[in-house]
């Protein structure tokens, strides 16, 4: 399982590196300090500004990028657990974003991260299921989804 574990760990690293690269590109102005108390979730959907949504994205991706130092080629199980944490953190970002335009992109990114995490977990459980074409396709899709978020919040 050595070469599969190494590949999985490198892929986990690539996901986190992509998030780290985006943190520098997704900084948006902080929301106005004159904002009223946090409205209900329904009200947020209609009132969250683009800038506020992108601020949430930037902070969340910075948090995701901080996990990079924990990925280890010596411990693929830990790296897979970190990918699961990345999956949860990206889902949490998506949950906080209610601006319609940004939400569409964060939801796509969250779905892509989850699919990738699920696939790699399956590969770790049964390395014979590793399909280089599929892993490449999922990685490219993931990169495209994060790039779309980055372009929107640049």
N, C-alpha and C positions, 0 to 999 in steps of 0.2 A: 504494500500500500504506500510505500515511500514516495514514488513519483506522483501518485494521485494526491497524497497529502500535501506535497510541496506545491503542486499546481493549485490546489484549493486554497492554500495559504496565500499564494501569490495573487490569486483572484480576489480574495478578501482584502488584501493590501491595496489592490488596484481600485476597489470600490471606495475605500477610505481615502486614498490619495485623490480620487476624483472629487470627493466631497471637500477635501482640504483645499484643492485648487479653486473650487467654487467660492469658498468663504471670502477670498480676496475680491471676487468679482460680484458678489451679491450684496455688498454693503449698501444699505439704503438709509436715507435720513431717518432719524428717530422720530417716532410719532410725536405729535404736538403734546406738550405738557399741560395744555389747557383742556385736554380731553376729559369728559365726564367719567363717572364711575363706569366700570365695565358693564356694558349692556348684556342682555340675554343673548344666547346663541343665535336665536332667530333674528334679533335686531343686528347682531354683528354681521350677519350675512349681507345685509343691505348697507352697512355703514363702515365696514373695515376698508380703510384706504389701501391703495396699491402700495404706498410707501410703508404702511404699518405691516402689511402682509410680507413684504420683502425684508423688513427688519426681523420678523419672526423667522423667515427662511435663513437669513444670514447667521443669526444667533444659533439656530438649530444645527446648521451645517458646520459651524465652528465646533460645536459640541461633538458632532460625529467625527470630525477630523482629529479631535483630541484622542480618539481611540487608536490612532495609527501606531503609536509606540507600543501598544499591547499585542500587536500581531507578531507571531513568531513562527518561523519555518520549522522550529524544533517542536512545536506543539500545535498541530493542526486542529485538534479538538478544541483548544482554547480559541484559536482563530475563528473557527466555525461559531463558537459561542459569541465572539465579538461581532461577527456578521449578523447573528440573531439580534444582538443589541443595536447594531446599525439599523436593522429592519424596524425594530421598535421605535427608535429615535426618529427615523424618517416618517413613520406612521404618526408619531406625536406631532411632528412639524405640520403634517398635512391636516391633522385634527384641529390645530390652532388657526390655520389659515381659513378665512371665510370670504376673502375677496374673490369674486367669481373667476376672474381671469387667471389669477395666480393659483387658485385652488385647483383648477383643471390640470395645471402642470404639476403641482405637488402631488396630486392624486395619482397621476401617471407615473411619477417617479417612485412613489411609495409602492404602487402595484408592481413595478419592475424590480425594485429591491426585494420585495417579498418573494416574487417568483424565482429570483436568483438565489436567494437564501434557501428556499425550499428545495431547489434543484441541487445545490451543493450539499445540503444535508443528506439527500438521497444518494449522492455519489459517495459521501463519506461512509454511509451505511452499507453500500454495495458498490465498491469501486468499478466493478465490471460495467456499471451503468454510465460511466464517463463517456460522453460523446463530445469530442473536441469541437465539432461544428456547432453543436447546441450551446456549449459553454461560450464559444466565441460570439454566437448570435445573441445570447442573453447579455453578454458583456457589452456588446455594441449597442443594444437596445437601452441598457442601463445608462451608458455614457450619453446617448442621444437625449434621454429623458432629463438627465441632470444638466446637459447643455441647454436645453429648452428653458429650464428653470433659471439658469444663469443669465441667459439672454433677456428673459423677461424682467429680471430684477437687477440688471446691470446699471 
